[in-house]
Amino acid sequence: MGRFRRKINCMREWITNHRILLGWLGAATVVTFLATLFTVPWLVVRIWIINHRILLAASVVTFLATLFLVPWLVIRIPADYFTHQKRHRQAKQSQHPIIRITLIIAKNVLGCLFVVIGFIMLLVPGQGIMTMLIGVMFLDFPRKYQLERRLVSYGPVFRSINWLRHRARQDPLMLEFAKKETPVSGAKLTTRR
């Protein structure tokens, strides 16, 4: 036991005689730790940015584009767009068939692009769900109208769309079906779905 006590006493004496040196070593250790803590993540981020410039540029461009394009498209949706049971189609007989087919193809390609970009924006900054909704509205496929209604009726999406429309001084979107009036023996009855 005596030997152990002598070693402890010797260490205490050395520590008390070298307090200033230990203080500087402690400060240097803390500074090194903090420098490592703040430098290494930035180096990793910098290396990632250098290696993924195209992905970063695409992310920034799509984020900025959706900040302007999605609200612009949302405020142009007619307020009664979702109030009908079926989609009302406008006949475009005045267009040449080649022009009509070209426009349909371009609209569907644009819709696919919006859906893909919207899906990507679920992972990176941007308005992913609203961008996907705009893309679905451009696409042509069976039962599209029901899917659009379901996406728009999702609470956060519906509130976001109407908030954008309110800021643009547009009427809010309506989701209820318009009531049909049917004359029966001189009286009008309303039918509900």
C-alpha positions as CSV (number, residue, x, y, z in Angstrom):
1,M,0.0,0.0,0.0
2,G,2.8,2.4,0.7
3,R,4.1,2.2,-2.8
4,F,0.6,3.1,-4.3
5,R,0.3,6.1,-2.0
6,R,3.7,7.4,-3.0
7,K,2.8,7.2,-6.6
8,I,-0.5,9.1,-6.0
9,N,1.3,11.8,-3.9
10,C,3.9,12.1,-6.7
11,M,1.1,12.6,-9.3
12,R,-0.6,15.2,-7.1
13,E,2.6,17.1,-6.7
14,W,3.3,17.1,-10.4
15,I,-0.3,18.3,-11.2
16,T,0.0,21.1,-8.7
17,N,3.4,22.2,-10.0
18,H,2.2,22.1,-13.7
19,R,-1.3,23.6,-13.5
20,I,-0.6,26.2,-16.2
21,L,0.7,23.6,-18.6
22,L,-2.4,21.4,-18.0
23,G,-4.7,24.4,-18.4
24,W,-3.1,25.1,-21.8
25,L,-3.4,21.4,-22.8
26,G,-7.0,21.3,-21.8
27,A,-7.8,24.5,-23.8
28,A,-5.9,23.1,-26.8
29,T,-7.9,19.9,-26.6
30,V,-11.3,21.8,-26.4
31,V,-10.3,24.0,-29.3
32,T,-9.2,21.0,-31.4
33,F,-12.5,19.2,-30.6
34,L,-14.6,22.2,-31.5
35,A,-12.6,22.8,-34.7
36,T,-13.1,19.2,-35.6
37,L,-16.8,19.4,-34.7
38,F,-17.4,22.4,-36.9
39,T,-15.0,21.6,-39.7
40,V,-15.6,18.0,-40.6
41,P,-19.3,18.3,-41.3
42,W,-18.6,21.3,-43.6
43,L,-15.9,19.4,-45.4
44,V,-18.3,16.5,-45.9
45,V,-21.0,18.9,-47.2
46,R,-18.4,20.6,-49.4
47,I,-17.3,17.3,-50.9
48,W,-20.9,16.2,-51.4
49,I,-21.7,19.4,-53.2
50,I,-18.6,19.1,-55.4
51,N,-19.5,15.5,-56.3
52,H,-23.2,16.2,-56.8
53,R,-23.3,19.6,-58.5
54,I,-26.0,18.5,-61.1
55,L,-28.3,17.1,-58.5
56,L,-27.9,20.1,-56.3
57,A,-28.5,22.5,-59.2
58,A,-31.6,20.5,-60.2
59,S,-32.9,20.6,-56.7
60,V,-32.5,24.3,-56.5
61,V,-34.0,24.9,-59.9
62,T,-37.1,22.7,-59.2
63,F,-37.5,24.3,-55.8
64,L,-37.5,27.8,-57.2
65,A,-39.6,26.8,-60.2
66,T,-42.3,25.3,-57.9
67,L,-42.3,28.4,-55.8
68,F,-43.6,30.3,-58.8
69,L,-45.2,27.7,-61.1
70,V,-47.4,25.8,-58.7
71,P,-49.1,28.8,-57.2
72,W,-49.6,30.3,-60.7
73,L,-51.3,27.0,-61.8
74,V,-53.3,26.6,-58.7
75,I,-54.9,30.1,-58.9
76,R,-56.0,29.4,-62.4
77,I,-58.1,26.3,-61.5
78,P,-61.8,27.3,-61.8
79,A,-63.4,27.5,-58.4
80,D,-66.1,25.0,-59.4
81,Y,-63.6,22.6,-61.0
82,F,-64.5,19.8,-58.5
83,T,-68.2,20.4,-58.1
84,H,-69.4,18.1,-60.9
85,Q,-69.9,14.4,-60.7
86,K,-68.2,13.9,-64.1
87,R,-65.6,15.8,-66.0
88,H,-67.1,18.3,-68.5
89,R,-65.2,18.0,-71.7
90,Q,-65.0,20.8,-74.2
91,A,-65.1,19.8,-77.8
92,K,-62.1,20.9,-79.8
93,Q,-63.3,20.3,-83.3
94,S,-61.7,23.4,-84.6
95,Q,-58.2,22.0,-84.2
96,H,-56.4,19.9,-86.7
97,P,-56.1,16.2,-85.5
98,I,-52.3,16.3,-85.7
99,I,-52.2,19.5,-83.6
100,R,-54.7,18.0,-81.1
101,I,-52.7,14.7,-80.7
102,T,-49.4,16.7,-80.4
103,L,-50.9,18.8,-77.6
104,I,-52.3,15.8,-75.8
105,I,-48.9,14.1,-75.9
106,A,-47.2,17.3,-74.8
107,K,-49.7,17.7,-71.9
108,N,-49.2,14.0,-70.8
109,V,-45.4,14.4,-70.9
110,L,-45.6,17.6,-68.9
111,G,-47.9,15.8,-66.4
112,C,-45.4,12.9,-66.0
113,L,-42.6,15.4,-65.5
114,F,-44.6,17.1,-62.8
115,V,-45.4,13.9,-61.0
116,V,-41.8,12.7,-61.1
117,I,-40.5,16.1,-59.9
118,G,-43.2,16.1,-57.2
119,F,-42.1,12.7,-56.0
120,I,-38.5,13.9,-55.9
121,M,-39.5,17.0,-53.9
122,L,-40.9,14.7,-51.2
123,L,-37.3,14.0,-50.5
124,V,-35.7,17.4,-51.2
125,P,-37.0,20.9,-50.6
126,G,-40.1,21.9,-52.5
127,Q,-43.9,21.5,-52.6
128,G,-44.0,17.8,-53.5
129,I,-47.7,16.9,-53.0
130,M,-49.0,20.0,-54.7
131,T,-46.6,19.5,-57.7
132,M,-47.7,15.9,-58.0
133,L,-51.4,17.1,-57.9
134,I,-50.7,19.5,-60.8
135,G,-49.0,16.7,-62.7
136,V,-51.9,14.4,-62.2
137,M,-54.2,17.1,-63.5
138,F,-52.2,17.3,-66.7
139,L,-52.3,13.5,-67.3
140,D,-55.1,11.6,-69.1
141,F,-56.1,8.2,-67.6
142,P,-59.3,6.5,-66.5
143,R,-60.9,7.6,-63.2
144,K,-58.5,10.6,-63.1
145,Y,-61.3,12.9,-61.9
146,Q,-61.9,10.8,-58.8
147,L,-58.2,10.7,-58.0
148,E,-57.9,14.5,-58.4
149,R,-60.9,15.0,-56.0
150,R,-59.4,12.7,-53.5
151,L,-56.0,14.4,-53.6
152,V,-57.5,17.9,-53.4
153,S,-59.9,16.9,-50.6
154,Y,-56.9,15.9,-48.4
155,G,-57.0,18.5,-45.6
156,P,-53.5,20.1,-45.8
157,V,-53.6,20.2,-49.6
158,F,-57.0,21.7,-49.7
159,R,-56.1,24.3,-47.1
160,S,-52.8,25.2,-49.0
161,I,-54.6,25.5,-52.3
162,N,-57.3,27.8,-50.8
163,W,-54.7,29.8,-49.0
164,L,-52.9,30.4,-52.3
165,R,-56.2,31.3,-54.0
166,H,-57.1,33.7,-51.1
167,R,-53.8,35.5,-51.4
168,A,-54.3,35.9,-55.2
169,R,-57.9,37.2,-54.5
170,Q,-59.5,34.2,-56.2
171,D,-62.6,32.3,-55.0
172,P,-61.8,29.2,-52.9
173,L,-62.2,25.8,-54.5
174,M,-65.5,24.1,-53.9
175,L,-65.5,20.3,-53.4
176,E,-69.2,19.6,-53.0
177,F,-71.2,18.2,-55.9
178,A,-73.6,20.8,-57.3
179,K,-77.2,19.9,-56.4
180,K,-79.3,18.7,-59.3
181,E,-82.8,19.9,-59.7
182,T,-85.3,17.6,-61.4
183,P,-88.8,18.7,-62.2
184,V,-91.4,16.1,-61.1
185,S,-95.0,16.8,-61.8
186,G,-94.5,20.5,-61.7
187,A,-92.4,20.5,-58.5
188,K,-88.6,20.7,-58.1
189,L,-86.8,18.1,-56.1
190,T,-83.2,18.1,-55.1
191,T,-81.3,14.9,-55.2
192,R,-78.3,14.2,-53.1
193,R,-75.5,11.8,-53.7
